[in-house]
Amino acid sequence: MKSWYWTFMIIFMTFTLVLGMSWYVEYDHTQNTIEMAAKRALMSTMAAYVDEWDFEIYDVLQHFEADFKDLALQDIEYQIALTGFIKEPLFMQVEIMAVNKSKLRGLMIHVQEAMIEELKE
């Protein structure tokens, strides 16, 4: 009887470990995907507005949001805020809050990215 108990405990602990590790891998993948999408969207937005002089901050934010939502995961809700902006040299800082409201695997990821124009002398 004692061997059945230990067998059950080992199977249960293995299952719990595998489940926990799979959740961690999913979380890490999601965070990495969001960070890379933010960096690529920032690069695209900076490239689009680096040579322009007459533009509004709202246009820059909309361009970034459109690029980011094309690159990011679709099943997560995003809150995007432009936390820093300078026109000359072009500088952008964004803050992204990603929330997955799943009952089984809910997660919240907070990402901050910044980029500045490189000036050539």
GIKA-V214073 format. One record per residue. RES is the residue in one letter. SS is DSSP state (2 for helix, 1 for strand, 0 for the rest). D_FIRST is the distance of its C-alpha to the first C-alpha in Angstrom with 1 decimal. Layout:
# GIKA-V214073
RES|SS|D_FIRST / RES|SS|D_FIRST
This chain:
# GIKA-V214073
M|0|0.0 / K|2|3.8 / S|2|5.5 / W|2|5.4 / Y|2|6.6 / W|2|9.0 / T|2|10.1 / F|2|11.0 / M|2|12.7 / I|2|14.6 / I|2|15.7 / F|2|16.8 / M|2|18.7 / T|2|20.3 / F|2|21.5 / T|2|22.9 / L|2|24.6 / V|2|26.1 / L|2|27.3 / G|2|28.8 / M|2|30.6 / S|2|32.0 / W|2|33.4 / Y|2|35.0 / V|2|36.5 / E|2|37.9 / Y|2|39.4 / D|2|40.9 / H|2|42.4 / T|2|43.8 / Q|2|45.4 / N|2|46.9 / T|2|48.3 / I|2|49.9 / E|2|51.4 / M|2|52.8 / A|2|54.2 / A|2|55.9 / K|2|57.4 / R|2|58.7 / A|2|60.1 / L|2|61.8 / M|2|63.3 / S|2|64.6 / T|2|66.0 / M|2|67.7 / A|2|69.2 / A|2|70.6 / Y|2|72.3 / V|0|73.3 / D|0|76.8 / E|0|77.4 / W|0|79.3 / D|0|79.5 / F|0|76.1 / E|0|74.2 / I|2|70.8 / Y|2|69.6 / D|2|70.3 / V|2|68.4 / L|2|65.3 / Q|2|65.5 / H|2|65.8 / F|2|62.8 / E|2|60.7 / A|2|61.6 / D|2|60.7 / F|2|57.5 / K|2|56.3 / D|2|57.1 / L|2|54.9 / A|0|52.0 / L|0|49.0 / Q|0|50.0 / D|0|47.0 / I|0|47.4 / E|1|50.0 / Y|1|52.4 / Q|1|54.7 / I|1|57.3 / A|1|59.8 / L|1|62.7 / T|1|62.6 / G|1|65.4 / F|1|68.4 / I|1|71.6 / K|0|74.2 / E|0|75.9 / P|0|74.0 / L|0|71.5 / F|1|68.3 / M|1|65.4 / Q|1|62.2 / V|1|59.7 / E|1|56.6 / I|1|54.0 / M|1|51.2 / A|1|48.7 / V|1|46.3 / N|1|43.7 / K|0|42.9 / S|0|39.8 / K|0|37.3 / L|0|34.3 / R|0|36.0 / G|0|39.0 / L|1|40.8 / M|1|44.1 / I|1|46.0 / H|1|49.2 / V|1|51.6 / Q|1|55.0 / E|1|57.3 / A|1|61.0 / M|1|63.6 / I|1|67.2 / E|0|70.1 / E|0|71.0 / L|0|74.7 / K|0|76.8 / E|0|79.8
